[in-house]
């Protein structure tokens, strides 16, 4: 049967990941078109009603592998490979996120299956799935088909919207034998928050800071500008990993997704991983000294210049205007 | 122990990349360079070697690619690798992720590494996945996008960002680790190292030498096929200001913000 299996990631409190839920809804839609059903795999100690509740997003069935730990890819590869093999599933679909990339990649090797990643849309052609994958910094979109089944599709962050159609999924427990190498990585600590807790998701105005700020001290410029406009400060992964700004302010692939009225990108190149977290902002203003920075391709106003010269003056000008 | 670092030759960042419509493959003509993400993997290998927590006998740079890819290996050796291995075979051309991961795993298998390091992505393919594909073929534990590696009692303690914050993971060797660019600042090669790079040993291997099943690689062995290329949905181009007179630039920005009632 031409089924589609989705991996449903959850946090330590049991909340399912939004991208996983979106992937379930997408799978349900596609499964209807290829004459199959959508199912989901959950691992760890997920309660009956929580697992069955995935039916609300379109899963007809939920496979639960209680003995498989959540959070690391390889044990989940074991579980998905078993469910796909036992049930003759045609496609594995992942919502955007790091773990889905790793599990999908592991499955590729395990099953000798074709894989497409960073997928922004999936369509049906001749009863088979075709993945749309932007390539070369989103300058072209490749339609990728699968020569054989199963096929693996890894979505880009926020590619698939959730759709609550209602319903309850049947829950089936599966026993999974872990591969020897799947037990050689151990989670010591999961989901550690580092740095101050800041709330950027509710802000109408965000000033995003990237490597172009030059150093941790450079964030002072971003903070002053944000303050002049009554906004908050966000950051790219690169500067968070470099320790310039707290993780809670990070936007993108492994951070938060925002859609403020104004996103002012200061010294941000606009790599895909950042773009996916902020591209739905109503107005995007970018300041960057590199005229070839990708951010200028999706900004509404692009300023090519040195932010260290422009931002302080802009802050003063906004203060003056507000004061007057 | 032996560390293998996977490297790749990619079109230089300044080259406008395009797909050759006749083959649906990336046009790789023009200036090329060592994938910038790989320099972080090489630096990570050198830091483990120099760190002294574990004895590293050798660092080997490994690539798969056409003859020209030897230049990426020369750069890798200039950055500290002791020797290099190049897998070259016409049969490999057009391999997709599945076939490429299999081929790389085969050439790595012939080296029996204790640790495989690679960059989290290539500048051209942007797949992020090769490390995890290779790891499953090699039956080794793996972690991708790692930003910190400590060696303790012959095990690795790695940190990386995942969906819910920072994860700390302990991994037994042998293992495959892909590193993010925040892990380190790669060193610059010395002039002497650059001059000496071509003298370091380089093994050339064909698909048959490392036991690659030819039916599993190349275009024919690939499991995905590019059916069509389409332009992305048109987006209205934004306005661009070149900052020549900063006071004037700021005025224009303020007017733009004001017009949209953002201040």
Interface residues (C-beta under 8 A of the other chain):
Chain A: X9 X11 X12 X17 X71 X72 X73 X74 X77 X97 X98 X99 X101 X102 X104 X105 X106 X108 X109 X110 X112 X113 X114 X115 X116 X117 X118 X125 X130 X134 X135 X136 X138 X139 X140 X141 X142 X143 X144 X145 X146 X147 X148 X151 X154 X179 X180 X181 X182 X184 X185 X186 X187 X188 X189 X190 X191 X192 X193 X194 X205 X229 X237 X238 X240 X241 X242 X247 X250 X254 X255 X261 X262 X272 X283 X284 X285 X291 X296 X297 X298 X299 X300 X301 X302 X303 X304 X305 X306 X309 X310 X313 X314 X317 X318 X321 X322
Chain B: X17 X18 X19 X24 X26 X96 X97 X98 X101 X102 X105 X126 X127 X128 X129 X130 X131 X132 X133 X134 X135 X136 X137 X139 X140 X141 X142 X143 X144 X145 X147 X157 X160 X161 X162 X163 X164 X165 X166 X167 X168 X169 X170 X171 X172 X175 X180 X181 X182 X216 X222 X223 X224 X225 X226 X227 X228 X229 X230 X231 X232 X235 X238 X239 X240 X241 X242 X243 X246 X247 X249 X250 X251 X253 X254 X256 X257 X258 X260 X262 X263
